[in-house]
């Protein structure tokens, strides 16, 4: 995104000379001072362009503190001037954040500011879904899975599959005894917010990887009893009881007519009774999420002390230890 403004080009030439000479602090401060002057002159677009180009130049010298400062300044102008979420305004953030993500102590400041700007610009509770998906992918690639998860949950239609794949990778890295502890994170939260299609896509991505990697633990259900399903092929899984639970839950919801007196509601109640305790220290989080599922898909009215937003944002405790013999010892924060 090159500048076509002669004054911006002159400023950038001065910055490059400072950086080549190793005068990083001076270059940063001079550029910042010019941007402040442009803002006072109401030349906001010029200030945004200068900050954006300056941040990219400083990235080449690994001056991450200065990069974060200029990026945050740029986003603050977005907020103050009510800059809308467009491909152009979003791409500036993408370009900077992709490079800044190398510096773990700085990039949260930038992406959090960007999300807050998009929330205000779009007038909703979560902000720009494309921005969330992009941030989720960056964090996933940095193996910051717990942070990435929160962005995928409110991302684009591509986010559920990305989350399903990430949850499988996360389970594999921890050597967890029951991979269902991980896929439950995504599926239950998507279901609790009413995004059933996302829950199915998340499951499909996860189970495809699971079947390929753990073929000895999988038996495909075939024959007359293998009914068509939104989640694709139905499997019997051995050694991963919570994976079976997630699959059974999705199938039960698919067959529900929304009535609390239906066979599906009765089966749902049985699944809860059988599997909730197996989540161990996460049983309370799972209980609250399944209360939300009961309301949305089975017409069960439940008195809740927590808002749905709080329930979904309660994190499963993330296991980081090697495989254990009892899945109930795992945590889902």
C-alpha positions as CSV (number, residue, x, y, z in Angstrom):
1,X,0.0,0.0,0.0
2,X,2.4,2.6,-1.2
3,X,2.0,6.3,-0.7
4,X,1.4,8.7,-3.7
5,X,1.6,11.8,-1.5
6,X,4.9,13.7,-2.0
7,X,5.0,14.9,1.6
8,X,4.5,11.4,2.9
9,X,7.3,10.2,0.7
10,X,9.6,12.9,2.0
11,X,8.8,11.9,5.6
12,X,9.4,8.3,4.8
13,X,12.7,9.0,3.2
14,X,13.8,10.8,6.4
15,X,12.6,7.8,8.5
16,X,14.5,5.3,6.3
17,X,17.7,7.4,6.7
18,X,17.4,7.4,10.4
19,X,16.8,3.7,10.5
20,X,19.7,2.8,8.2
21,X,21.9,4.9,10.6
22,X,20.5,2.9,13.6
23,X,18.6,6.0,15.0
24,X,15.5,3.9,15.7
25,X,14.2,6.0,18.6
26,X,14.8,9.3,16.8
27,X,13.0,8.0,13.7
28,X,10.1,6.7,15.7
29,X,9.7,10.0,17.7
30,X,10.0,12.2,14.6
31,X,7.4,10.2,12.7
32,X,5.0,10.3,15.7
33,X,5.4,14.0,16.1
34,X,4.6,14.5,12.4
35,X,1.5,12.3,12.8
36,X,0.3,14.3,15.8
37,X,0.7,17.5,13.8
38,X,-1.3,16.1,10.9
39,X,-4.1,15.0,13.2
40,X,-4.2,18.6,14.6
41,X,-4.5,19.9,11.1
42,X,-7.4,17.4,10.5
43,X,-5.4,15.5,7.9
44,X,-6.4,12.2,9.4
45,X,-6.0,10.1,6.3
46,X,-2.5,11.4,5.7
47,X,-1.7,10.6,9.4
48,X,-3.0,7.1,9.1
49,X,-1.0,6.5,5.9
50,X,2.2,7.8,7.6
51,X,1.7,5.7,10.7
52,X,1.0,2.6,8.7
53,X,4.0,3.0,6.4
54,X,6.2,3.9,9.3
55,X,5.2,0.9,11.3
56,X,6.0,-1.4,8.4
57,X,9.5,0.2,8.0
58,X,10.2,-0.3,11.7
59,X,9.2,-4.0,11.4
60,X,12.2,-4.5,9.2
61,X,14.4,-3.6,12.1
62,X,12.5,-5.6,14.7
63,X,11.6,-2.4,16.6
64,X,8.4,-4.0,18.0
65,X,7.7,-1.6,20.8
66,X,7.8,1.3,18.3
67,X,5.7,-0.7,15.8
68,X,3.0,-1.4,18.4
69,X,3.0,2.3,19.4
70,X,2.4,3.5,15.9
71,X,-0.1,0.8,15.1
72,X,-2.1,1.7,18.3
73,X,-1.9,5.4,17.4
74,X,-3.3,4.5,13.9
75,X,-6.1,2.5,15.4
76,X,-6.9,5.3,17.8
77,X,-7.4,7.6,14.8
78,X,-9.7,5.0,13.4
79,X,-11.8,5.2,16.6
80,X,-11.7,9.0,16.9
81,X,-12.6,9.6,13.3
82,X,-15.1,6.7,13.1
83,X,-13.3,5.1,10.2
84,X,-15.5,2.3,8.9
85,X,-14.4,-1.3,8.6
86,X,-13.4,-1.7,5.0
87,X,-11.0,-3.9,3.1
88,X,-8.5,-1.0,3.1
89,X,-8.8,-0.2,6.9
90,X,-8.7,-3.9,7.7
91,X,-5.7,-4.6,5.5
92,X,-3.5,-2.1,7.2
93,X,-4.1,-3.9,10.5
94,X,-3.5,-7.3,8.8
95,X,-0.2,-6.1,7.3
96,X,1.2,-4.8,10.6
97,X,-0.2,-7.6,12.8
98,X,1.2,-10.3,10.7
99,X,4.7,-9.0,11.3
100,X,4.1,-7.8,14.9
101,X,2.9,-11.2,16.0
102,X,6.6,-12.2,16.3
103,X,6.7,-10.1,19.5
104,X,4.4,-11.7,22.0
105,X,4.6,-8.9,24.5
106,X,3.3,-6.3,22.1
107,X,0.8,-7.8,19.7
108,X,-2.1,-8.3,22.2
109,X,-2.2,-4.5,22.6
110,X,-2.7,-4.1,18.9
111,X,-5.3,-6.8,18.2
112,X,-7.3,-5.9,21.3
113,X,-7.4,-2.2,20.1
114,X,-8.4,-3.4,16.6
115,X,-11.2,-5.5,17.9
116,X,-12.5,-2.6,20.1
117,X,-12.4,-0.3,17.0
118,X,-14.4,-2.8,14.9
119,X,-17.0,-3.2,17.7
120,X,-17.6,0.5,17.7
121,X,-17.5,0.8,13.9
122,X,-19.9,-2.0,13.3
123,X,-22.2,-1.4,16.3
124,X,-22.4,-5.0,17.5
125,X,-21.0,-7.0,20.5
126,X,-18.2,-8.8,18.8
127,X,-16.9,-6.6,16.0
128,X,-15.7,-7.7,12.6
129,X,-15.8,-11.4,12.0
130,X,-13.1,-11.3,9.3
131,X,-10.8,-9.6,11.8
132,X,-11.5,-12.2,14.4
133,X,-10.8,-15.0,11.9
134,X,-7.5,-13.4,10.8
135,X,-6.4,-13.0,14.4
136,X,-7.5,-16.5,15.3
137,X,-5.3,-17.9,12.4
138,X,-2.3,-15.9,13.5
139,X,-2.6,-17.0,17.1
140,X,-3.1,-20.6,16.0
141,X,0.0,-20.5,14.0
142,X,1.8,-19.2,17.1
143,X,0.3,-22.1,19.0
144,X,-1.6,-19.7,21.3
145,X,-4.6,-22.0,21.1
146,X,-6.6,-20.8,24.0
147,X,-6.5,-17.2,22.7
148,X,-7.2,-18.3,19.1
149,X,-10.2,-20.3,20.2
150,X,-12.1,-17.2,21.4
151,X,-11.6,-15.5,18.0
152,X,-12.7,-18.5,16.0
153,X,-15.9,-18.8,18.0
154,X,-17.1,-15.4,16.7
155,X,-15.4,-15.6,13.3
156,X,-16.5,-16.2,9.7
157,X,-18.0,-19.3,8.2
158,X,-14.5,-20.6,7.7
159,X,-13.7,-20.4,11.4
160,X,-15.5,-23.5,12.6
161,X,-13.4,-25.8,10.4
162,X,-10.2,-23.9,11.4
163,X,-11.2,-24.4,15.1
164,X,-11.9,-28.1,14.6
165,X,-8.5,-28.6,13.1
166,X,-6.8,-26.6,15.8
167,X,-8.6,-28.5,18.6
168,X,-7.3,-31.7,17.1
169,X,-3.7,-30.4,17.0
170,X,-4.1,-29.1,20.5
171,X,-5.2,-32.5,21.8
172,X,-2.3,-34.2,20.0
173,X,0.2,-31.9,21.4
174,X,-0.9,-32.4,25.0
175,X,-1.1,-36.2,24.7
176,X,-4.5,-36.0,26.4
177,X,-6.2,-39.3,27.2
178,X,-9.6,-38.3,25.7
179,X,-9.6,-36.0,22.7
180,X,-13.3,-35.4,23.4
181,X,-12.2,-32.9,26.0
182,X,-11.0,-30.7,23.2
183,X,-13.7,-31.0,20.6
184,X,-16.3,-30.3,23.3
185,X,-14.7,-26.9,23.8
186,X,-15.7,-25.8,20.3
187,X,-18.9,-27.7,19.7
188,X,-20.6,-26.9,23.1
189,X,-19.8,-23.2,22.8
190,X,-21.1,-23.0,19.2
191,X,-24.2,-24.8,20.2
192,X,-24.7,-22.5,23.3
193,X,-24.7,-19.5,21.0
194,X,-27.2,-21.1,18.6
195,X,-24.7,-21.6,15.7
196,X,-25.6,-25.3,15.1
197,X,-24.1,-25.3,11.6
198,X,-20.8,-24.1,13.0
199,X,-20.8,-26.9,15.6
200,X,-21.3,-29.5,12.8
201,X,-18.5,-28.0,10.7
202,X,-16.2,-27.9,13.7
203,X,-16.9,-31.6,14.4
204,X,-16.4,-32.6,10.8
205,X,-13.0,-31.0,10.6
206,X,-12.0,-32.6,14.0
207,X,-13.3,-36.1,13.3
208,X,-11.7,-36.2,9.8
209,X,-8.3,-35.7,11.4
210,X,-9.1,-38.1,14.3
211,X,-10.2,-40.9,12.0
212,X,-7.1,-40.5,9.8
213,X,-4.7,-40.5,12.8
214,X,-6.3,-42.9,15.2
215,X,-7.8,-45.5,12.8
216,X,-7.4,-48.3,15.3
217,X,-9.8,-46.5,17.6
218,X,-12.5,-46.0,15.0
219,X,-15.2,-48.2,13.6
220,X,-17.6,-46.7,10.9
221,X,-21.3,-47.3,11.6
222,X,-22.7,-49.0,8.5
223,X,-25.8,-50.9,7.4
224,X,-29.5,-50.0,7.7
225,X,-29.0,-48.2,11.0
226,X,-26.6,-45.7,9.5
227,X,-29.1,-42.8,9.0
228,X,-28.1,-39.8,7.0
229,X,-26.8,-37.0,9.2
230,X,-25.7,-33.4,9.1
231,X,-22.4,-34.4,10.7
232,X,-21.6,-36.9,7.9
233,X,-20.4,-40.4,8.7
234,X,-21.2,-41.8,12.2
235,X,-18.5,-43.6,14.0
236,X,-17.9,-45.8,17.1
237,X,-14.9,-44.5,18.9
238,X,-13.1,-46.6,21.5
239,X,-10.9,-45.1,24.3
240,X,-12.3,-41.6,23.8
241,X,-15.7,-41.5,25.5
242,X,-16.1,-37.8,25.3
243,X,-15.7,-37.8,21.5
244,X,-18.6,-40.2,21.4
245,X,-20.6,-37.9,23.7
246,X,-20.1,-34.9,21.3
247,X,-21.2,-37.0,18.3
248,X,-24.3,-38.3,20.2
249,X,-25.2,-34.8,21.3
250,X,-25.1,-33.4,17.7
251,X,-27.2,-36.3,16.5
252,X,-29.7,-35.8,19.2
253,X,-30.0,-32.1,18.5
254,X,-30.5,-32.9,14.8
255,X,-33.5,-35.1,15.5
256,X,-35.0,-32.7,18.1
257,X,-38.3,-31.0,17.3
258,X,-37.7,-28.4,20.1
259,X,-40.2,-29.9,22.5
260,X,-39.2,-30.6,26.1
261,X,-41.4,-33.7,26.1
262,X,-39.9,-35.3,23.0
263,X,-37.8,-38.5,22.8
264,X,-34.8,-36.3,21.8
265,X,-35.2,-34.2,25.0
266,X,-35.3,-37.4,27.0
267,X,-32.2,-38.8,25.3
268,X,-30.5,-35.4,25.9
269,X,-31.2,-35.7,29.6
270,X,-29.7,-39.2,29.7
271,X,-26.6,-38.0,27.9
272,X,-26.1,-35.3,30.4
273,X,-26.5,-37.6,33.3
274,X,-24.1,-40.1,31.9
275,X,-21.4,-37.8,30.5
276,X,-21.3,-34.6,32.5
277,X,-19.5,-36.1,35.5
278,X,-16.8,-37.4,33.2
279,X,-15.6,-33.9,32.5
280,X,-14.1,-33.9,36.0
281,X,-13.0,-30.4,37.1
282,X,-14.8,-29.0,34.0
283,X,-18.2,-30.5,34.9
284,X,-19.6,-27.2,36.1
285,X,-18.6,-25.3,32.9
286,X,-20.0,-28.1,30.8
287,X,-23.2,-28.1,32.9
288,X,-23.8,-24.4,32.3
289,X,-23.1,-24.8,28.5
290,X,-25.6,-27.7,28.3
291,X,-28.2,-25.7,30.2
292,X,-27.9,-23.2,27.3
293,X,-28.2,-26.1,24.8
294,X,-31.3,-27.4,26.6
295,X,-33.0,-24.0,26.2
296,X,-32.1,-23.5,22.5
297,X,-32.7,-27.0,21.1
298,X,-35.0,-28.8,23.5
299,X,-37.3,-26.0,24.8
300,X,-36.3,-26.5,28.5
301,X,-36.6,-23.3,30.5
302,X,-33.7,-23.0,33.0
303,X,-33.1,-20.3,35.6
304,X,-29.6,-19.1,35.1
305,X,-27.5,-16.9,37.3
306,X,-25.0,-16.2,34.6
307,X,-25.6,-14.5,31.2
308,X,-25.1,-16.5,28.1
309,X,-22.2,-14.3,27.2
310,X,-20.5,-15.2,30.5
311,X,-21.2,-18.9,30.1
312,X,-19.7,-19.1,26.7
313,X,-16.7,-17.0,27.8
314,X,-15.9,-19.4,30.7
315,X,-12.9,-21.1,29.4
316,X,-12.3,-24.8,29.7
317,X,-9.1,-25.4,31.7
318,X,-6.5,-26.3,29.1
319,X,-4.4,-29.4,29.9
320,X,-0.7,-29.0,29.3
321,X,0.5,-32.3,30.8
322,X,1.2,-35.7,29.2
323,X,-1.5,-38.3,28.8
324,X,-3.3,-39.4,31.9
325,X,-5.4,-42.5,32.6
326,X,-8.5,-40.7,33.6
327,X,-10.1,-38.1,31.4
328,X,-11.9,-36.6,34.4
329,X,-8.5,-35.4,35.6
330,X,-8.2,-33.1,32.5
331,X,-9.1,-29.4,32.7
332,X,-11.0,-27.1,30.3
333,X,-10.5,-23.6,31.6
